[in-house]
Amino acid sequence: MIRRLGYLLKFFSNKFMTQITNFFLNGQKYFTNKSINLIDLVNYFKYDDSLLVLEYNNLICNKKKWKQIQIKNQDKIEIVTIVGGG
């Protein structure tokens, strides 16, 4: 579903290319050919959603809105996890 762009993409028809969404997660470029929202992304990468802060296009995003926000082409998402320690 989600893949990292680290290799050469093969040539696809224009119709297929319009279905690919490129986005950045923590500075890494990814792409998907499925429509996903922020909660889908958090779940896909197995983050504990109770222990993180999510920044969407340079704004801290309220957890209540994660399900409503669909990831669009060139979106920038930063996920910071909270770690305890001493």
PyMOL Python script that loads the backbone (N, CA, C, O; Angstrom):
from pymol import cmd

cmd.read_pdbstr("""\
ATOM      1  N   MET A   1       0.818  -1.183   0.000  1.00  0.00           N
ATOM      2  CA  MET A   1       0.000   0.000   0.000  1.00  0.00           C
ATOM      3  C   MET A   1       0.865   1.250   0.000  1.00  0.00           C
ATOM      4  O   MET A   1       0.676   2.116  -0.854  1.00  0.00           O
ATOM      5  N   ILE A   2       1.801   1.374   0.922  1.00  0.00           N
ATOM      6  CA  ILE A   2       2.672   2.541   0.989  1.00  0.00           C
ATOM      7  C   ILE A   2       4.088   2.069   0.712  1.00  0.00           C
ATOM      8  O   ILE A   2       4.536   1.072   1.279  1.00  0.00           O
ATOM      9  N   ARG A   3       4.783   2.771  -0.144  1.00  0.00           N
ATOM     10  CA  ARG A   3       6.149   2.383  -0.478  1.00  0.00           C
ATOM     11  C   ARG A   3       7.051   3.586  -0.443  1.00  0.00           C
ATOM     12  O   ARG A   3       6.627   4.718  -0.677  1.00  0.00           O
ATOM     13  N   ARG A   4       8.293   3.323  -0.148  1.00  0.00           N
ATOM     14  CA  ARG A   4       9.301   4.364  -0.117  1.00  0.00           C
ATOM     15  C   ARG A   4       9.884   4.524  -1.513  1.00  0.00           C
ATOM     16  O   ARG A   4      10.133   3.536  -2.203  1.00  0.00           O
ATOM     17  N   LEU A   5      10.101   5.767  -1.930  1.00  0.00           N
ATOM     18  CA  LEU A   5      10.695   6.023  -3.233  1.00  0.00           C
ATOM     19  C   LEU A   5      12.195   5.938  -3.108  1.00  0.00           C
ATOM     20  O   LEU A   5      12.841   6.927  -2.761  1.00  0.00           O
ATOM     21  N   GLY A   6      12.763   4.793  -3.379  1.00  0.00           N
ATOM     22  CA  GLY A   6      14.193   4.628  -3.309  1.00  0.00           C
ATOM     23  C   GLY A   6      14.692   3.909  -4.543  1.00  0.00           C
ATOM     24  O   GLY A   6      15.852   3.503  -4.607  1.00  0.00           O
ATOM     25  N   TYR A   7      13.828   3.753  -5.513  1.00  0.00           N
ATOM     26  CA  TYR A   7      14.186   3.041  -6.726  1.00  0.00           C
ATOM     27  C   TYR A   7      13.456   3.683  -7.896  1.00  0.00           C
ATOM     28  O   TYR A   7      12.536   4.478  -7.703  1.00  0.00           O
ATOM     29  N   LEU A   8      13.857   3.346  -9.071  1.00  0.00           N
ATOM     30  CA  LEU A   8      13.304   3.931 -10.290  1.00  0.00           C
ATOM     31  C   LEU A   8      11.913   3.387 -10.560  1.00  0.00           C
ATOM     32  O   LEU A   8      11.715   2.173 -10.612  1.00  0.00           O
ATOM     33  N   LEU A   9      10.943   4.287 -10.732  1.00  0.00           N
ATOM     34  CA  LEU A   9       9.594   3.858 -11.078  1.00  0.00           C
ATOM     35  C   LEU A   9       9.531   3.542 -12.566  1.00  0.00           C
ATOM     36  O   LEU A   9      10.101   4.265 -13.383  1.00  0.00           O
ATOM     37  N   LYS A  10       8.843   2.471 -12.914  1.00  0.00           N
ATOM     38  CA  LYS A  10       8.653   2.122 -14.316  1.00  0.00           C
ATOM     39  C   LYS A  10       7.651   3.088 -14.935  1.00  0.00           C
ATOM     40  O   LYS A  10       6.895   3.757 -14.231  1.00  0.00           O
ATOM     41  N   PHE A  11       7.659   3.148 -16.249  1.00  0.00           N
ATOM     42  CA  PHE A  11       6.741   4.023 -16.962  1.00  0.00           C
ATOM     43  C   PHE A  11       5.313   3.499 -16.821  1.00  0.00           C
ATOM     44  O   PHE A  11       5.045   2.325 -17.073  1.00  0.00           O
ATOM     45  N   PHE A  12       4.409   4.377 -16.420  1.00  0.00           N
ATOM     46  CA  PHE A  12       2.995   4.034 -16.304  1.00  0.00           C
ATOM     47  C   PHE A  12       2.206   4.968 -17.212  1.00  0.00           C
ATOM     48  O   PHE A  12       2.691   6.041 -17.573  1.00  0.00           O
ATOM     49  N   SER A  13       1.018   4.574 -17.575  1.00  0.00           N
ATOM     50  CA  SER A  13       0.167   5.440 -18.384  1.00  0.00           C
ATOM     51  C   SER A  13      -0.222   6.661 -17.557  1.00  0.00           C
ATOM     52  O   SER A  13      -0.177   6.621 -16.328  1.00  0.00           O
ATOM     53  N   ASN A  14      -0.602   7.739 -18.224  1.00  0.00           N
ATOM     54  CA  ASN A  14      -0.991   8.966 -17.529  1.00  0.00           C
ATOM     55  C   ASN A  14      -2.157   8.725 -16.587  1.00  0.00           C
ATOM     56  O   ASN A  14      -2.231   9.335 -15.521  1.00  0.00           O
ATOM     57  N   LYS A  15      -3.060   7.848 -16.969  1.00  0.00           N
ATOM     58  CA  LYS A  15      -4.210   7.549 -16.116  1.00  0.00           C
ATOM     59  C   LYS A  15      -3.750   6.965 -14.786  1.00  0.00           C
ATOM     60  O   LYS A  15      -4.252   7.360 -13.734  1.00  0.00           O
ATOM     61  N   PHE A  16      -2.814   6.042 -14.817  1.00  0.00           N
ATOM     62  CA  PHE A  16      -2.330   5.424 -13.583  1.00  0.00           C
ATOM     63  C   PHE A  16      -1.526   6.410 -12.757  1.00  0.00           C
ATOM     64  O   PHE A  16      -1.640   6.420 -11.531  1.00  0.00           O
ATOM     65  N   MET A  17      -0.722   7.230 -13.392  1.00  0.00           N
ATOM     66  CA  MET A  17       0.127   8.178 -12.669  1.00  0.00           C
ATOM     67  C   MET A  17      -0.704   9.175 -11.857  1.00  0.00           C
ATOM     68  O   MET A  17      -0.269   9.615 -10.794  1.00  0.00           O
ATOM     69  N   THR A  18      -1.889   9.534 -12.344  1.00  0.00           N
ATOM     70  CA  THR A  18      -2.706  10.488 -11.602  1.00  0.00           C
ATOM     71  C   THR A  18      -3.252   9.873 -10.322  1.00  0.00           C
ATOM     72  O   THR A  18      -3.716  10.601  -9.444  1.00  0.00           O
ATOM     73  N   GLN A  19      -3.209   8.540 -10.192  1.00  0.00           N
ATOM     74  CA  GLN A  19      -3.728   7.876  -9.008  1.00  0.00           C
ATOM     75  C   GLN A  19      -2.672   7.730  -7.918  1.00  0.00           C
ATOM     76  O   GLN A  19      -3.004   7.339  -6.798  1.00  0.00           O
ATOM     77  N   ILE A  20      -1.440   8.025  -8.207  1.00  0.00           N
ATOM     78  CA  ILE A  20      -0.369   7.888  -7.218  1.00  0.00           C
ATOM     79  C   ILE A  20      -0.264   9.182  -6.409  1.00  0.00           C
ATOM     80  O   ILE A  20      -0.222  10.277  -6.970  1.00  0.00           O
ATOM     81  N   THR A  21      -0.221   9.041  -5.088  1.00  0.00           N
ATOM     82  CA  THR A  21      -0.054  10.175  -4.189  1.00  0.00           C
ATOM     83  C   THR A  21       1.332  10.086  -3.564  1.00  0.00           C
ATOM     84  O   THR A  21       1.672   9.090  -2.924  1.00  0.00           O
ATOM     85  N   ASN A  22       2.124  11.130  -3.754  1.00  0.00           N
ATOM     86  CA  ASN A  22       3.442  11.231  -3.128  1.00  0.00           C
ATOM     87  C   ASN A  22       3.308  12.084  -1.875  1.00  0.00           C
ATOM     88  O   ASN A  22       2.620  13.105  -1.889  1.00  0.00           O
ATOM     89  N   PHE A  23       3.955  11.676  -0.802  1.00  0.00           N
ATOM     90  CA  PHE A  23       3.932  12.464   0.421  1.00  0.00           C
ATOM     91  C   PHE A  23       5.234  12.231   1.178  1.00  0.00           C
ATOM     92  O   PHE A  23       5.967  11.282   0.902  1.00  0.00           O
ATOM     93  N   PHE A  24       5.505  13.102   2.128  1.00  0.00           N
ATOM     94  CA  PHE A  24       6.714  13.004   2.942  1.00  0.00           C
ATOM     95  C   PHE A  24       6.311  12.675   4.372  1.00  0.00           C
ATOM     96  O   PHE A  24       5.425  13.312   4.941  1.00  0.00           O
ATOM     97  N   LEU A  25       6.966  11.680   4.942  1.00  0.00           N
ATOM     98  CA  LEU A  25       6.755  11.313   6.339  1.00  0.00           C
ATOM     99  C   LEU A  25       8.109  11.347   7.029  1.00  0.00           C
ATOM    100  O   LEU A  25       9.009  10.580   6.688  1.00  0.00           O
ATOM    101  N   ASN A  26       8.247  12.237   7.996  1.00  0.00           N
ATOM    102  CA  ASN A  26       9.506  12.415   8.729  1.00  0.00           C
ATOM    103  C   ASN A  26      10.695  12.575   7.784  1.00  0.00           C
ATOM    104  O   ASN A  26      11.765  12.010   8.010  1.00  0.00           O
ATOM    105  N   GLY A  27      10.489  13.353   6.722  1.00  0.00           N
ATOM    106  CA  GLY A  27      11.551  13.665   5.781  1.00  0.00           C
ATOM    107  C   GLY A  27      11.791  12.619   4.699  1.00  0.00           C
ATOM    108  O   GLY A  27      12.572  12.865   3.781  1.00  0.00           O
ATOM    109  N   GLN A  28      11.147  11.469   4.779  1.00  0.00           N
ATOM    110  CA  GLN A  28      11.298  10.410   3.771  1.00  0.00           C
ATOM    111  C   GLN A  28      10.143  10.498   2.784  1.00  0.00           C
ATOM    112  O   GLN A  28       9.004  10.747   3.178  1.00  0.00           O
ATOM    113  N   LYS A  29      10.431  10.296   1.517  1.00  0.00           N
ATOM    114  CA  LYS A  29       9.383  10.357   0.498  1.00  0.00           C
ATOM    115  C   LYS A  29       8.745   8.987   0.335  1.00  0.00           C
ATOM    116  O   LYS A  29       9.441   7.980   0.204  1.00  0.00           O
ATOM    117  N   TYR A  30       7.414   8.954   0.345  1.00  0.00           N
ATOM    118  CA  TYR A  30       6.632   7.742   0.159  1.00  0.00           C
ATOM    119  C   TYR A  30       5.598   7.973  -0.920  1.00  0.00           C
ATOM    120  O   TYR A  30       5.322   9.109  -1.304  1.00  0.00           O
ATOM    121  N   PHE A  31       5.034   6.892  -1.400  1.00  0.00           N
ATOM    122  CA  PHE A  31       3.910   7.015  -2.322  1.00  0.00           C
ATOM    123  C   PHE A  31       2.921   5.899  -2.064  1.00  0.00           C
ATOM    124  O   PHE A  31       3.262   4.844  -1.529  1.00  0.00           O
ATOM    125  N   THR A  32       1.678   6.163  -2.461  1.00  0.00           N
ATOM    126  CA  THR A  32       0.627   5.168  -2.356  1.00  0.00           C
ATOM    127  C   THR A  32      -0.327   5.340  -3.533  1.00  0.00           C
ATOM    128  O   THR A  32      -0.469   6.436  -4.075  1.00  0.00           O
ATOM    129  N   ASN A  33      -0.967   4.262  -3.915  1.00  0.00           N
ATOM    130  CA  ASN A  33      -1.975   4.352  -4.960  1.00  0.00           C
ATOM    131  C   ASN A  33      -3.375   4.195  -4.368  1.00  0.00           C
ATOM    132  O   ASN A  33      -4.351   4.026  -5.099  1.00  0.00           O
ATOM    133  N   LYS A  34      -3.464   4.252  -3.037  1.00  0.00           N
ATOM    134  CA  LYS A  34      -4.746   4.167  -2.335  1.00  0.00           C
ATOM    135  C   LYS A  34      -5.034   5.490  -1.641  1.00  0.00           C
ATOM    136  O   LYS A  34      -4.115   6.236  -1.302  1.00  0.00           O
ATOM    137  N   SER A  35      -6.305   5.773  -1.434  1.00  0.00           N
ATOM    138  CA  SER A  35      -6.706   6.952  -0.691  1.00  0.00           C
ATOM    139  C   SER A  35      -6.595   6.624   0.797  1.00  0.00           C
ATOM    140  O   SER A  35      -7.245   5.697   1.281  1.00  0.00           O
ATOM    141  N   ILE A  36      -5.774   7.382   1.519  1.00  0.00           N
ATOM    142  CA  ILE A  36      -5.588   7.119   2.944  1.00  0.00           C
ATOM    143  C   ILE A  36      -5.729   8.413   3.734  1.00  0.00           C
ATOM    144  O   ILE A  36      -5.474   9.504   3.224  1.00  0.00           O
ATOM    145  N   ASN A  37      -6.139   8.269   4.981  1.00  0.00           N
ATOM    146  CA  ASN A  37      -6.200   9.422   5.864  1.00  0.00           C
ATOM    147  C   ASN A  37      -5.081   9.298   6.900  1.00  0.00           C
ATOM    148  O   ASN A  37      -4.330   8.324   6.895  1.00  0.00           O
ATOM    149  N   LEU A  38      -4.978  10.271   7.771  1.00  0.00           N
ATOM    150  CA  LEU A  38      -3.870  10.285   8.729  1.00  0.00           C
ATOM    151  C   LEU A  38      -3.930   9.108   9.699  1.00  0.00           C
ATOM    152  O   LEU A  38      -2.886   8.558  10.051  1.00  0.00           O
ATOM    153  N   ILE A  39      -5.113   8.709  10.137  1.00  0.00           N
ATOM    154  CA  ILE A  39      -5.205   7.579  11.067  1.00  0.00           C
ATOM    155  C   ILE A  39      -4.778   6.285  10.370  1.00  0.00           C
ATOM    156  O   ILE A  39      -4.177   5.417  11.002  1.00  0.00           O
ATOM    157  N   ASP A  40      -5.082   6.145   9.070  1.00  0.00           N
ATOM    158  CA  ASP A  40      -4.611   4.984   8.303  1.00  0.00           C
ATOM    159  C   ASP A  40      -3.086   4.940   8.305  1.00  0.00           C
ATOM    160  O   ASP A  40      -2.489   3.877   8.469  1.00  0.00           O
ATOM    161  N   LEU A  41      -2.466   6.096   8.122  1.00  0.00           N
ATOM    162  CA  LEU A  41      -1.006   6.184   8.096  1.00  0.00           C
ATOM    163  C   LEU A  41      -0.400   5.808   9.448  1.00  0.00           C
ATOM    164  O   LEU A  41       0.570   5.052   9.509  1.00  0.00           O
ATOM    165  N   VAL A  42      -0.964   6.326  10.512  1.00  0.00           N
ATOM    166  CA  VAL A  42      -0.489   6.024  11.864  1.00  0.00           C
ATOM    167  C   VAL A  42      -0.609   4.526  12.136  1.00  0.00           C
ATOM    168  O   VAL A  42       0.311   3.912  12.676  1.00  0.00           O
ATOM    169  N   ASN A  43      -1.732   3.951  11.765  1.00  0.00           N
ATOM    170  CA  ASN A  43      -1.947   2.513  11.972  1.00  0.00           C
ATOM    171  C   ASN A  43      -1.038   1.667  11.097  1.00  0.00           C
ATOM    172  O   ASN A  43      -0.530   0.641  11.551  1.00  0.00           O
ATOM    173  N   TYR A  44      -0.823   2.073   9.853  1.00  0.00           N
ATOM    174  CA  TYR A  44       0.022   1.312   8.934  1.00  0.00           C
ATOM    175  C   TYR A  44       1.442   1.184   9.479  1.00  0.00           C
ATOM    176  O   TYR A  44       2.045   0.113   9.404  1.00  0.00           O
ATOM    177  N   PHE A  45       1.974   2.277  10.027  1.00  0.00           N
ATOM    178  CA  PHE A  45       3.329   2.258  10.569  1.00  0.00           C
ATOM    179  C   PHE A  45       3.375   1.820  12.035  1.00  0.00           C
ATOM    180  O   PHE A  45       4.432   1.866  12.664  1.00  0.00           O
ATOM    181  N   LYS A  46       2.241   1.398  12.575  1.00  0.00           N
ATOM    182  CA  LYS A  46       2.132   0.818  13.922  1.00  0.00           C
ATOM    183  C   LYS A  46       2.619   1.755  15.023  1.00  0.00           C
ATOM    184  O   LYS A  46       3.279   1.335  15.974  1.00  0.00           O
ATOM    185  N   TYR A  47       2.277   3.037  14.870  1.00  0.00           N
ATOM    186  CA  TYR A  47       2.563   3.991  15.939  1.00  0.00           C
ATOM    187  C   TYR A  47       1.504   3.838  17.025  1.00  0.00           C
ATOM    188  O   TYR A  47       0.352   3.517  16.732  1.00  0.00           O
ATOM    189  N   ASP A  48       1.888   4.066  18.263  1.00  0.00           N
ATOM    190  CA  ASP A  48       0.943   4.116  19.375  1.00  0.00           C
ATOM    191  C   ASP A  48       0.367   5.525  19.372  1.00  0.00           C
ATOM    192  O   ASP A  48       1.048   6.472  19.764  1.00  0.00           O
ATOM    193  N   ASP A  49      -0.881   5.674  18.934  1.00  0.00           N
ATOM    194  CA  ASP A  49      -1.451   7.007  18.752  1.00  0.00           C
ATOM    195  C   ASP A  49      -1.664   7.774  20.060  1.00  0.00           C
ATOM    196  O   ASP A  49      -1.950   8.971  20.030  1.00  0.00           O
ATOM    197  N   SER A  50      -1.529   7.107  21.192  1.00  0.00           N
ATOM    198  CA  SER A  50      -1.654   7.817  22.463  1.00  0.00           C
ATOM    199  C   SER A  50      -0.333   8.472  22.875  1.00  0.00           C
ATOM    200  O   SER A  50      -0.303   9.283  23.801  1.00  0.00           O
ATOM    201  N   LEU A  51       0.753   8.120  22.190  1.00  0.00           N
ATOM    202  CA  LEU A  51       2.076   8.628  22.572  1.00  0.00           C
ATOM    203  C   LEU A  51       2.768   9.392  21.444  1.00  0.00           C
ATOM    204  O   LEU A  51       3.985   9.299  21.286  1.00  0.00           O
ATOM    205  N   LEU A  52       2.000  10.140  20.669  1.00  0.00           N
ATOM    206  CA  LEU A  52       2.652  10.874  19.584  1.00  0.00           C
ATOM    207  C   LEU A  52       1.999  12.221  19.337  1.00  0.00           C
ATOM    208  O   LEU A  52       0.867  12.483  19.742  1.00  0.00           O
ATOM    209  N   VAL A  53       2.760  13.061  18.655  1.00  0.00           N
ATOM    210  CA  VAL A  53       2.282  14.346  18.168  1.00  0.00           C
ATOM    211  C   VAL A  53       2.430  14.297  16.655  1.00  0.00           C
ATOM    212  O   VAL A  53       3.472  13.890  16.142  1.00  0.00           O
ATOM    213  N   LEU A  54       1.393  14.709  15.943  1.00  0.00           N
ATOM    214  CA  LEU A  54       1.409  14.649  14.484  1.00  0.00           C
ATOM    215  C   LEU A  54       1.341  16.064  13.918  1.00  0.00           C
ATOM    216  O   LEU A  54       0.447  16.844  14.247  1.00  0.00           O
ATOM    217  N   GLU A  55       2.300  16.368  13.067  1.00  0.00           N
ATOM    218  CA  GLU A  55       2.341  17.662  12.384  1.00  0.00           C
ATOM    219  C   GLU A  55       1.985  17.416  10.924  1.00  0.00           C
ATOM    220  O   GLU A  55       2.601  16.584  10.257  1.00  0.00           O
ATOM    221  N   TYR A  56       0.988  18.144  10.434  1.00  0.00           N
ATOM    222  CA  TYR A  56       0.514  17.985   9.058  1.00  0.00           C
ATOM    223  C   TYR A  56       0.694  19.310   8.323  1.00  0.00           C
ATOM    224  O   TYR A  56       0.054  20.307   8.658  1.00  0.00           O
ATOM    225  N   ASN A  57       1.559  19.314   7.331  1.00  0.00           N
ATOM    226  CA  ASN A  57       1.870  20.528   6.564  1.00  0.00           C
ATOM    227  C   ASN A  57       2.203  21.709   7.481  1.00  0.00           C
ATOM    228  O   ASN A  57       1.656  22.803   7.341  1.00  0.00           O
ATOM    229  N   ASN A  58       3.109  21.456   8.415  1.00  0.00           N
ATOM    230  CA  ASN A  58       3.679  22.459   9.326  1.00  0.00           C
ATOM    231  C   ASN A  58       2.729  22.940  10.420  1.00  0.00           C
ATOM    232  O   ASN A  58       3.014  23.944  11.074  1.00  0.00           O
ATOM    233  N   LEU A  59       1.607  22.250  10.636  1.00  0.00           N
ATOM    234  CA  LEU A  59       0.685  22.604  11.713  1.00  0.00           C
ATOM    235  C   LEU A  59       0.433  21.373  12.577  1.00  0.00           C
ATOM    236  O   LEU A  59       0.241  20.275  12.056  1.00  0.00           O
ATOM    237  N   ILE A  60       0.434  21.554  13.897  1.00  0.00           N
ATOM    238  CA  ILE A  60       0.096  20.457  14.794  1.00  0.00           C
ATOM    239  C   ILE A  60      -1.359  20.093  14.529  1.00  0.00           C
ATOM    240  O   ILE A  60      -2.229  20.964  14.500  1.00  0.00           O
ATOM    241  N   CYS A  61      -1.616  18.813  14.337  1.00  0.00           N
ATOM    242  CA  CYS A  61      -2.941  18.349  13.946  1.00  0.00           C
ATOM    243  C   CYS A  61      -3.632  17.681  15.132  1.00  0.00           C
ATOM    244  O   CYS A  61      -3.087  16.768  15.751  1.00  0.00           O
ATOM    245  N   ASN A  62      -4.830  18.147  15.435  1.00  0.00           N
ATOM    246  CA  ASN A  62      -5.634  17.588  16.508  1.00  0.00           C
ATOM    247  C   ASN A  62      -6.027  16.151  16.162  1.00  0.00           C
ATOM    248  O   ASN A  62      -6.450  15.868  15.041  1.00  0.00           O
ATOM    249  N   LYS A  63      -5.885  15.261  17.121  1.00  0.00           N
ATOM    250  CA  LYS A  63      -6.171  13.842  16.928  1.00  0.00           C
ATOM    251  C   LYS A  63      -7.608  13.600  16.449  1.00  0.00           C
ATOM    252  O   LYS A  63      -7.860  12.632  15.732  1.00  0.00           O
ATOM    253  N   LYS A  64      -8.532  14.452  16.828  1.00  0.00           N
ATOM    254  CA  LYS A  64      -9.933  14.310  16.419  1.00  0.00           C
ATOM    255  C   LYS A  64     -10.110  14.476  14.912  1.00  0.00           C
ATOM    256  O   LYS A  64     -11.111  14.019  14.358  1.00  0.00           O
ATOM    257  N   LYS A  65      -9.158  15.121  14.240  1.00  0.00           N
ATOM    258  CA  LYS A  65      -9.262  15.382  12.803  1.00  0.00           C
ATOM    259  C   LYS A  65      -8.524  14.362  11.940  1.00  0.00           C
ATOM    260  O   LYS A  65      -8.630  14.405  10.714  1.00  0.00           O
ATOM    261  N   TRP A  66      -7.781  13.447  12.557  1.00  0.00           N
ATOM    262  CA  TRP A  66      -6.960  12.512  11.787  1.00  0.00           C
ATOM    263  C   TRP A  66      -7.773  11.685  10.808  1.00  0.00           C
ATOM    264  O   TRP A  66      -7.314  11.417   9.698  1.00  0.00           O
ATOM    265  N   LYS A  67      -8.955  11.281  11.194  1.00  0.00           N
ATOM    266  CA  LYS A  67      -9.780  10.439  10.335  1.00  0.00           C
ATOM    267  C   LYS A  67     -10.348  11.228   9.153  1.00  0.00           C
ATOM    268  O   LYS A  67     -10.632  10.650   8.104  1.00  0.00           O
ATOM    269  N   GLN A  68     -10.514  12.524   9.315  1.00  0.00           N
ATOM    270  CA  GLN A  68     -11.110  13.365   8.280  1.00  0.00           C
ATOM    271  C   GLN A  68     -10.105  13.852   7.237  1.00  0.00           C
ATOM    272  O   GLN A  68     -10.492  14.189   6.118  1.00  0.00           O
ATOM    273  N   ILE A  69      -8.835  13.891   7.588  1.00  0.00           N
ATOM    274  CA  ILE A  69      -7.827  14.471   6.686  1.00  0.00           C
ATOM    275  C   ILE A  69      -7.261  13.397   5.760  1.00  0.00           C
ATOM    276  O   ILE A  69      -6.577  12.473   6.199  1.00  0.00           O
ATOM    277  N   GLN A  70      -7.560  13.538   4.475  1.00  0.00           N
ATOM    278  CA  GLN A  70      -7.034  12.643   3.454  1.00  0.00           C
ATOM    279  C   GLN A  70      -5.660  13.155   3.015  1.00  0.00           C
ATOM    280  O   GLN A  70      -5.474  14.354   2.806  1.00  0.00           O
ATOM    281  N   ILE A  71      -4.729  12.262   2.883  1.00  0.00           N
ATOM    282  CA  ILE A  71      -3.379  12.641   2.452  1.00  0.00           C
ATOM    283  C   ILE A  71      -3.409  12.966   0.964  1.00  0.00           C
ATOM    284  O   ILE A  71      -3.905  12.194   0.144  1.00  0.00           O
ATOM    285  N   LYS A  72      -2.862  14.137   0.645  1.00  0.00           N
ATOM    286  CA  LYS A  72      -2.829  14.607  -0.739  1.00  0.00           C
ATOM    287  C   LYS A  72      -1.384  14.661  -1.236  1.00  0.00           C
ATOM    288  O   LYS A  72      -0.432  14.549  -0.464  1.00  0.00           O
ATOM    289  N   ASN A  73      -1.257  14.833  -2.524  1.00  0.00           N
ATOM    290  CA  ASN A  73       0.055  14.884  -3.159  1.00  0.00           C
ATOM    291  C   ASN A  73       0.918  15.979  -2.544  1.00  0.00           C
ATOM    292  O   ASN A  73       0.466  17.112  -2.376  1.00  0.00           O
ATOM    293  N   GLN A  74       2.152  15.641  -2.211  1.00  0.00           N
ATOM    294  CA  GLN A  74       3.169  16.537  -1.673  1.00  0.00           C
ATOM    295  C   GLN A  74       2.918  16.985  -0.235  1.00  0.00           C
ATOM    296  O   GLN A  74       3.563  17.925   0.229  1.00  0.00           O
ATOM    297  N   ASP A  75       1.995  16.334   0.483  1.00  0.00           N
ATOM    298  CA  ASP A  75       1.799  16.649   1.900  1.00  0.00           C
ATOM    299  C   ASP A  75       3.054  16.313   2.690  1.00  0.00           C
ATOM    300  O   ASP A  75       3.798  15.394   2.347  1.00  0.00           O
ATOM    301  N   LYS A  76       3.273  17.078   3.757  1.00  0.00           N
ATOM    302  CA  LYS A  76       4.420  16.851   4.644  1.00  0.00           C
ATOM    303  C   LYS A  76       3.882  16.498   6.031  1.00  0.00           C
ATOM    304  O   LYS A  76       3.151  17.275   6.645  1.00  0.00           O
ATOM    305  N   ILE A  77       4.255  15.323   6.505  1.00  0.00           N
ATOM    306  CA  ILE A  77       3.777  14.824   7.781  1.00  0.00           C
ATOM    307  C   ILE A  77       4.977  14.502   8.653  1.00  0.00           C
ATOM    308  O   ILE A  77       5.907  13.820   8.223  1.00  0.00           O
ATOM    309  N   GLU A  78       4.949  14.997   9.873  1.00  0.00           N
ATOM    310  CA  GLU A  78       5.989  14.692  10.846  1.00  0.00           C
ATOM    311  C   GLU A  78       5.314  14.026  12.034  1.00  0.00           C
ATOM    312  O   GLU A  78       4.322  14.537  12.554  1.00  0.00           O
ATOM    313  N   ILE A  79       5.838  12.904  12.460  1.00  0.00           N
ATOM    314  CA  ILE A  79       5.317  12.201  13.626  1.00  0.00           C
ATOM    315  C   ILE A  79       6.426  12.142  14.664  1.00  0.00           C
ATOM    316  O   ILE A  79       7.514  11.629  14.403  1.00  0.00           O
ATOM    317  N   VAL A  80       6.135  12.675  15.843  1.00  0.00           N
ATOM    318  CA  VAL A  80       7.093  12.669  16.934  1.00  0.00           C
ATOM    319  C   VAL A  80       6.496  11.827  18.047  1.00  0.00           C
ATOM    320  O   VAL A  80       5.398  12.110  18.527  1.00  0.00           O
ATOM    321  N   THR A  81       7.213  10.799  18.457  1.00  0.00           N
ATOM    322  CA  THR A  81       6.740   9.939  19.545  1.00  0.00           C
ATOM    323  C   THR A  81       7.295  10.425  20.867  1.00  0.00           C
ATOM    324  O   THR A  81       8.397  10.970  20.940  1.00  0.00           O
ATOM    325  N   ILE A  82       6.514  10.216  21.901  1.00  0.00           N
ATOM    326  CA  ILE A  82       6.896  10.603  23.248  1.00  0.00           C
ATOM    327  C   ILE A  82       7.534   9.377  23.931  1.00  0.00           C
ATOM    328  O   ILE A  82       6.948   8.296  23.984  1.00  0.00           O
ATOM    329  N   VAL A  83       8.733   9.582  24.440  1.00  0.00           N
ATOM    330  CA  VAL A  83       9.470   8.477  25.077  1.00  0.00           C
ATOM    331  C   VAL A  83       9.788   8.884  26.503  1.00  0.00           C
ATOM    332  O   VAL A  83      10.304   9.974  26.750  1.00  0.00           O
ATOM    333  N   GLY A  84       9.478   8.001  27.434  1.00  0.00           N
ATOM    334  CA  GLY A  84       9.794   8.264  28.841  1.00  0.00           C
ATOM    335  C   GLY A  84      11.224   7.868  29.154  1.00  0.00           C
ATOM    336  O   GLY A  84      11.835   7.084  28.428  1.00  0.00           O
ATOM    337  N   GLY A  85      11.734   8.393  30.197  1.00  0.00           N
ATOM    338  CA  GLY A  85      13.098   8.041  30.594  1.00  0.00           C
ATOM    339  C   GLY A  85      13.540   8.886  31.775  1.00  0.00           C
ATOM    340  O   GLY A  85      12.786   9.690  32.323  1.00  0.00           O
ATOM    341  N   GLY A  86      14.748   8.676  32.128  1.00  0.00           N
ATOM    342  CA  GLY A  86      15.218   9.435  33.292  1.00  0.00           C
ATOM    343  C   GLY A  86      16.633   9.868  33.159  1.00  0.00           C
ATOM    344  O   GLY A  86      17.168  10.516  34.059  1.00  0.00           O
TER     345      GLY A  86
END
""", "prot")
cmd.dss("prot")
cmd.show_as("cartoon", "prot")
cmd.util.cbc("prot")
cmd.orient("prot")
